[in-house]
């Protein structure tokens, strides 16, 4: 750098600009600090970052991002390359070798997939970046859900051959729900069949998004050699053997100039509405500065109106550094995110906001727990204030205070002790006693309850018992630890049989848990065959009069409750209780007892044991006795009322999955026929290169061991993915078999 170069930052610009002197004897720099041409140079090889380094360490120089995608799209490899480029690690480990830094669990290394989200942090050109690498398999969708809840931005990774896949849609919807801005990275451009344009088109067709390529790849498959930067209109060529550290910059070749100009025009057209000055220049066909383009791109990205798209091959170290630059330039800092909202702990209707400011009262959210022998490791996002070691914070859910005894930064499986973390940071705390995923911890003098994280219901169950009776207590303790870590994993003991039933999101989910019991907790277990997690609803509305009258000498029990039950859609699919009593026919002190009695049967599932959903119970009349009525009598009347409503009035519900199968053309007929035989509904058959993509909706009861059946039907050339879609009524003929226990 020459001494007479200087730095300037326009007040309205989020970008640092390097403005060069214009001496012809000195190297020339672009507006964003790229070396364009040195003396007697036609192109330049660079190893330094093209971005300039900001001064200061404020929150504007901080990014919290997640890496999200379908399984095998390359999320963990992308993260590994980021850590390598930012010198967090000095040698890259490969997922297929079980050596990736972020896949540090034994099960992850054995299977070559990410199971648990892992957090790390790094620095790039003076910016600090917290990164969470999330799983891509639908069975571990809770890890994505809780990560997106606390992140400010995300990188969506897509396979250049497959484009948008089934789980890509799921994580995209999750990011939409939490209002997380995204950029896209089209990975694996070096694979046979890679097609950048088709991958971008699939983002439009399947996600309904507005992708805006800011790069255009040069070549594909073996010929993938670089990208054209559509903002700066320069060819960036990857250098073999440089491991992504260096690249060559040159002018755009004439043979692709027209195509590149077309894509640049489309980019400018897409972003012009986000900057009035740019719009005027674009309409008048005047030159537009790089700074202005980046300002409009950033504005559109933060509004979630556009999604910038980049290309590369993480495995071959190609394009990841430019994706990192885009994270800095286009992703929000904690200051760009709206203040977090919560409610008063004693009145949910009173809304409270907290800004990402160290001067605000401290508020944090626990979003992940790892049960360890030395105490639970709880990951937290600091939304406001300063989280300090030694603080005592209130948990609004429990009403108890927790002490922050040990505070640390985490890099995958490694930890670094720190004294404090400011607003906008992600950290971990050891030793919290009663805090679980989704809990808020806040200043006791300024309490706030942040919005909880919601998780999908489990859809599959299996019975588990220890091989040795002496391991029963160990098994209960281990199951308790797994439940604290994983909100989608449930366990219950059936009162009638004493069986321990564990439930999860799919066969792989439960298989991983069972393997953990054996390898991590050293408990040998025996399992039954998987069972569907059915639910039940009332078939029709009806009114019941429940009379609970008992007389056995002395004071008796007397309660009459008249309740109207209706199968309606309720908040969270839960029980909705309505008090319609007039004239005091049921005394006020007994109304909650009726509610509690109805709730007891609703939660237990009655005779079948399956959870109920979507019931409104309206208590509209009743009778009481001055001497013989009691809370217990009305509690029992409420239970009796619900049981009367259930009699011959139950419909079972079964979970349906959205299934996507990819097969060569010659196997299409047999795959579609097989799905139809499984009570499936084929909704679409699409083409993707040489493959046919079959999308269907199938009950999970029919999908057990489907992977083996598909391998056999397609000679190992078929692949499938599925995710939970919804619950639907179980056919009456099958319902009778389930209730009779014939599904065992």
N, C-alpha and C positions, 0 to 999 in steps of 0.2 A: 504494500500500500504506500502511496506517495504522501509526503508530509503535507502537501497543500490540499489534499482531499479533505472535505469536511462533511459533517453529518447534519441533517435537518429533518424535522418531523412536522409536517403541516398539522395544525391543530385538529382538523377534522379527519385526519388519516390514522388508521390503526397500524400503519406500516412504517418501518424505518427505511429511509431512503439514503443511498450513498450518492452524492452528487459529485462527479469527478471534475477535475480541471480539464481543460481541453487542449493542453499542450500536445502537439502531434508526436513528440518524442516519447511520451509516457504511455503506459498501458491504458486502454480505454475500458471503462466499466459501464454496464447497462444501469438503468435507473434503480434496479433492485440489487445491484452489487455483483452481477455476474461479470467475469472477465470476458470481454468480447474479443479483443484482439491486442496482442502485444506487438512491439516493433518487429516488422518483417514476418508476421505470423498470419496464416490464413485460417487457422483454427487454434483452439487452446485446450490443453489438457489440464483439468483442475481436480484437486483433491479436497480443497477447502469447501465449506458450505457456500452456496450462492446467496444465502441470506446473511444479513449483517447482524451483529450481536447487539441486543438492546442493553441499555444501562439499567441498573436497579434490579431488585428482586421482588417487585410488587406482584399482586394477584393478576395484573394484566399479562404477566409473563408466565402464567401457570395454565396447564391444561390437564383435565381429567377425562380420559377417553377409554373406551372399550373396543376390543376387537371382536366382531361378531360375524357369524356366517353359518352355512350348512356344514355338516360333518365332512371332513376331507377337502374343504375349499382352501385350506392353508393358513388358518388363523394363527396357530401356534408357531408355524414357520415364519410368518410375517413378524410376530413378536420377537422371535429369536434373532432375526436380522436387525430389528430395531435396537435390541440390546447390544448387538455386536457393533453396529455403526456408532452408537452413542458411548462405546467403550465401557459399558456396564459388564460385559463379558468379553473375553479375549479369544474365544474359540466357539464356533457355533456347534450346537448339538442337533442331531436330526430326529424328528418325530419317529420315523420308521426304524431307527436304531434304539429307541427308548431312551434317548440322551438329551431331549429338549429340556432347557432350564425350567420352563413353566409347567411341564408335565412331570412333577417330581413325586407324585404318588405311585406306589407299586403297581396298582391296577392300571394307571394311565400308561406306564412304561411297558407293561405286558401287552396291552391292547392297542397301543399306538393312537389313542384318542384322548381328548381332554374330558375329564369327568367333573372336576371341581374348578371353579373360577380361581385364578391365581393373580395376585397383585404384585406390581413392581413399580419402580420409578426410575427415571433417567433424565439426562439433560441433553438438549440439542440447541446449539447456538445461543446459549444464555437463557433458554426457556426450560423450566422444569415440567416434566410430563409424568403423571400417574397413569399407569396402564393396567387394565384388567383384561386378561385373556379368558374368554368364556367358552364353554362347551358348545358343540354343534349338534349333538344328538338330542332328539326330542325328549328322551327320558330324563335329561338333566336340565330341562328348560327353566327350572326354578333358579339355577345359577345365573342364567341370563337375566331373568326377571329382576332379581335383587340387585344385580350389577347396574342395569340400566336405570334403576330407581335413583341411584346416587351419582351417576355420571353426568357430565355436561355435554359430551359429544361422543360419537362412535365412528369407527371405520368399518364399513360393511365390505367383506371380502367375498368375491364371486369367482367361481371357476370359469375360465375363458371358454371352456368346451361346453359345460353344462348350463352356464348362466344362472338364472334364479332357480333354486331348487326348493323342495318342500319346507325345510326348516328355515330357509332364507325368508320365506313369507312370514313364518311365526315370529322370528326375531325382529323383522321389520315392523310388524304390527305392535310388538312390545315397545319398540323405540317410538313409534307414533303415539302410543298411549302415554308415555312419559315425556313427550315433547323433546326428544333428543335429536339435535341436528346431526347429519351424517355426511361423510364423503364415501365414495365407492372406490375400491381397488380391484380392478379386473386382473386376477392372478392367473398364473400358469399359462401365460401367453406363448410359452415354448412347447406346450403339449400338442400332440397330433390332434387336429380338429379344432384348434383354438380359433375363435371368431369374435373379435372385439365388437363389431357392429351388432351381431346377433345377441351377444351378452347384454349390450346396452338396450337393445329392443326388448329383451325379456324383462328388464327392469320397468319399462313402461307398461308392457302388457300384463305382467303378473303382479306388480306392486302398485300400479297406478301412480308411480312417482314421476318426477321431472328431472331425469338425469341430464347433466350438462358436461360433456367431455371437455376437459381443460388440457388434455394431451391426446395425441393420436399416435398409435403404435406404427412403427416402421417394420414391416415384415411380420410373420407369424410362424409358429412351429419352430423348425430348425433355423429359419431365416429371421427370427425376431432379434433385432440388433439394437433398437433404440426407440425413442419416442420424440415426437415433435411437440415442443411447448407452444401451445396455441396462444398463450398470453404474450410471450416474448418473441414468438415466431422464430425459434431456433431449433435445430436438430441436436438432440442430446444422445450421443452414441455410447453404449455400454462397452467397457474395455474388458476383454477376457482376462481372467486371472487377477483382477483388481479387487475381487470380493466386495464390489459396490463402493469402494473407497474413492475411486476416480472415474471420470467419464470425459468424453470429448464433446466439445460444443462447436458447431459449424453452421454454415448457412443451409437453408432448405434446398435439397436437390431439385432441379427443374422438373424431373419426371413426376414428382408428387406435389408440385407447387399448387396446381389447380385444386386437387383434392383437399389439401391443407387449408387453402383459402376458403373453400366451401365450409369446412368444419369451423373455422374461426368465425366466419360470418354467422353461422348458427349459434355459436357460443355468445357472441355479442348481442344477437337478437334476443336470446333467452334472458340475458342479465340487464338489458338496457332499462327495463322498468324500475330497477332498484337504484338508479342514479340519474337524476334529471340532466346533469351536465353531460354524462355519457350518452344519454338518449339523444340530446340535441346534436352532438358530434356524429353519432351513428347515422342519424337521419340525413345529415348533410354530407356524409361520406368523408368526414375529416379525420385526421390521425387522432388516435386515442392512446393516452399514456398507460403504461403498465400499472402504475399506482391506482389509476381510476378504475381499471378493470378489476384489480384485486379488491378494491373497496366495494364494488358492486357485487362481485362474487361472494364476498364475506357477508354482505347485507342479506343477499338472497338465501345463503346457507343458514344463517342464524334465524331467519324467518321460516325456515323449513319449506320454502317455496321452490328451491332447486337443490339438487344433489350433485356436486362436482364429481367427475369420474376420471380416474387415473389408471394406468396400465403397467404391468410388469410381471416378473417371475421371481417370487421371493426365494425359492429354492436355489436359483442361479444368481442371487444377489442383485437382481435387475429391477430398478425403479423404486426400491423401498425408501431411499433417501429423499426422493421427490415427494413421496407420500408423507414422509415426516415433515417436509417443508409445508405441505398443504395443511397438515394438522396445526402447525404454528400459525399459518396465515389465515385459515378459514374456520377453524374450530373455535368455539366460545371459551373465554376465560371465565372463572367464577363470577367476575364482575358483569359479564354479558348475560348471565342467566337471571331471570326474574327472581325476586326475593322468595325464599321458601315459605309456604303457607302451612299453618297449623291451626289448632283450635285451643280454646281455654279448656283446662282439664276438668272443670266442673260444668261446662256448658258448651257442647259442640257447635252451637249456632254462633258463638262469638269467635270470629276469625282473627288470627294474629299472624303477622309476617315478621321474618327475620332476614336482614340483609347480610351478604357476605362481607362482614366488616368486623375487625377485631375489637371494636369498641362496643359492639352489641352484646347482650347477654349470651352466654354460651348455650348452644343447642347442637346436638349431634344425633345421628341415627345409626343404630346397629344394623348392619345389613348381611353379616355372615358370621357364623360361629364355627370354630374348630375345637372339639373336645379333646383336651390334652391332660396327661397325668398331673401336671403342675397347675392346672386350672384352665378354664375355657379361654381360648384366644378369640377375641371379638373384634371384627373389623368395623370401623366406624367412619362415617363421613362427617366432617366438622362443617356445619352450615353457617354458624355465626359465632363470634367471640373467639376466645383462645382456650383450648383444652390443655390443661396443665396437669402434670404428675402431682398427685396428692389432692386433687379436687374431689369434693363430694357433690355428686349430681343426683337430681331427682329422676326416678323412672315413673312417669305418670300412670303407666298401666298397673304397676304394683303399689304405687304410693310410697315406695321405700327409696332410700338413698343408696347410691353405690359409690365406692371410693375408687378413684383412678390410681391404682397402686403402681402399675408398670405400663409405660407408654412407649410405643416403638413404631418405626418404619419397617415395612416388610418388602423383601425382594424374593419372591417365590418362597423357598423354604428357609431363607436366611433373614435374620432380624437385626435391627440396630436400635438400641435404646435412645430415646430422646426425652427432653424435659417438657416440651410443649409442641402443639400443632395449632396453626392459625386457621381461621375460616377458609374454606376452599380445599383443605387438605384431606387426604385419606390416610388413616393410621390404624393401629391395632392396639388393643388393651388386653392385658392378661389379668384374670382373677375376678371378673364381674360375677356376682353370685346368682342374680335373678333376672338377668337381661337376656332376651332372646331376639331372634331375627325380627326386624320391623319395629323394635322398641325405640322410643325417644329417651335420651338423657339430656337434662337441661338444668339451668340455674334454678335452685329451689326458690329463690326470691322472685324469679321471673319465669314461671312455668309455661310450657307450650307442649302440646301433643301433636307431633308431625303426622301426616297422613301415613297410615300403615301400608306395607307392601302386601298385595294380594297374590295368592298362589293358586294354581289349578288343583282340582280334586284328584286324588289317586284313582286309578281305573283298573288295577289288577291286584290280587291278593294271593298269599300263599301261607300255609300253615308251617310253623317252624317249632322244632323241639330239640333240646340238647341230647346228644347220644348218651351222656352221663348225667344221672340225676344230680350229681354234685355240682354240675355247671349251671343249674337253673338260676341261682342268684347272679352268677357272672353274666348269664345271657340277658337277664332283665336289666342289669346295669349297662351292658354294652348297647342294648336296644335304646335305652334312655339317652345315651350319648349320641347315637346316630340321629335320633329324633330332634335333639337340640341343634344338630348341625344342618339337618335337611328338613325344611318345612313341608315337603311333599311326601315324606316318608311317615307312615302312621303305623301304630301297633295297638292291638287290643286283645284282651283275654276274654274268650267266650265263657260266660257264666255257666252255661249248661254243660259244656264239655271240658272246660279248663284249657282248651287249645289256645296257643298264642298265634294270632293272625297278623302278619305284616302286609302292608299295602304300599304300592308305589305307582310310578308313571308308566311302567312297562317291564317286560321280561328282563331286559338288560339292567335296568335300575335295581331290581330285586336281586339279580345275579351278582351285581357288584357288592351290594350290601352283605349278602351271604358269604361271599369270598372275603370281605373285610372281617366278618365274625371269625372266620377260620384263621386268616393270616395275621391280622392285627390284634385281635382279642384272644386268639388261641382257644377258640371254642368250636368243637366239632358239632355240627347240627345235622338233623334230618329234616328234609322238606317234603311237603305234599305237592301235588300238581297245582299249577296256577289256577286261580279262580277269578271270575269276573267280579268287579266291584259294582254290583247292581245298586240301584236306588229305587225308591217307591214314592208314589203319589196317591192321593185320593182320586178315585175315578170321577165322582160327581159330588155336587154340593148336597148337604142334608143337615137337618136339625135333629139334635138329640136331647133327651131329658135324662140326666144321670141322677139316680136317687141312691145316695149312700146312707143307709139307715141300719144301725146296729144297736141291739138292746140286750144286754146280758147281766142285768141287775146293776143297780147304782146308776151313775151317769152314763148315758148312751152316746152314740155318734149319729148326728143328723146333718145332712147337707143335700140340697137339690140344686143342680146346675143345669141350666138350659143353654146350650151352645150351638151356634150355627158354624159348620165347617165348610170351607170353599177351597177348591183347587185353583189358585190364582198365582200369577207371577209376583213374587215378593222380593224385597231387597235382599240381595245375597242368597236368594233361593231359600230363605230361612222361614221360621215360624213367625207369623204376624199375629199378635194378640190385640183384640179390640174390646174395650169396655163400653158396652151399650146399656148397662143396667140403669133403670130409672125407678125412682120411688123407693130406693133402699131395699129392694127385695133380697138382694145379697149385700150384707153389710160391707162397708169399705175395707175393713180389716181382713176380709176373707177373699177379696178379689185376686190379690197376688197369689194366694194359695191355689186358686183354680188354675191360674196361669202356670204356676210351677208344676202342677199335676199334669197338665196337658204337655208342657215342655218335657217332662220326664219320659213320657211315652214317645213323643216325637223324636227325642234324641236316641232312645234305645232301639227304635225300630219295631217295637212290639214283637209279635210272634215270629216274624221272619228275620228280624235283626238287621235288615237293610235300612240305611238312613232315609228319612223322609225329606222331601223338598216341597217348597211352594204350597204352604198351607196357611190360610187365614182362619183364625178361630175367634168368633165374636160371642162373648158372654152377654146374653140379652135379658135373662130372667133367672129366677131361682127362688129358693125358700130357705129360711134359717129358723132355728129354735133357740129360744132365749137361754136354755140350760144346756142342751145336748150338742149344739153346734160348736165347732172348733176349727182351727187352721188345718189340723190333720184331716178332719172330716171333709173339708172342701178341697184339700189336696187330693184325696182319694176320689172325690166326685169328679174332679178334672181328669184324672187318669181314666176313670170309668167312661166318661163322656167320649174321650178320644178312642178308646177301644170299641165302643159302640159304633162310632163313625167308621172305623176300619172294617167292621164285619161285612165281608162280601163286597167291599168297596175299594179294593187295592189294585193298582196297576204297577207292575214292575217296569223300571227303566234300565236300558243297557247303554253303555258307552259306544259311540261310533267313532271310527278313526278316518281321517283323510289320508288316503294311501296313494303314493305315486310310485309306479313301477317303470323302470327303463329296460327295454329289451330290444335285441335285434329283430328286424322285420319278420323273419321266418317263425319266430315264436309268439307273435302277437296274438294269433287266434287261440292258442292253448292258454295263454295268460289271461285273456279276457274271459274265456269260458270258465277257467278256474275261479276267477273273482266272482263271476255270476253265481257259481255253485256255492260260494261262501256267503250268500245273501248280500252280495255287493251290488252297488249301483255305479256303473261306469259312466262318468260325466263327460269325459273328454279324452280323445286320443290325438296326440300331437307328434310332430316330427322334429327331431333334433339331430341333424347330421345323418348318420347311418342308423340311429336308434329311433325307436318309437316310444313315446312317453304316454303311459296310461294313467289317468287320474280317476280315482273312484272313492266311494264312501262305503266302508265295510264295518260290521260289528266287530269289536275286539275279540269277542268269544270265538270268532271264526279265523282269527289271525295267529293263534298260538302255533309256534314252530313253522311259520310261513317261510322263513328264510331257507329251510331245508327243502321244502316243497318247490320253491322257486328255482333253487340251484338244480334240482333234479329235472325240472321241466325245461330248463334253458341251457343245460350242459354247463352250468356255472357262469353263464354270460349275462344273467339278469341281476339287477340290483333294485332295491326298494327302500322307501322311507315312509314313515307314517307319523301322524300327530293326532292328538285328541281333538275332536270336532265338537261333539255335543252328545247329550243323552236323548234317546228316543224310546217310545213305548216298545216293550218286548212283545212279540206276537203271542196271542193268547195260548196257542198250543204249546209253545215253548215255556210260557210262564207257568203253566201247570206242572211241567217237568221240573222246573227250577224249584218251585215251592214244595214239590214232593221229594226233593233231594236227588233227582236223577242227573243233575249236572256234576255231581261229585266225581 
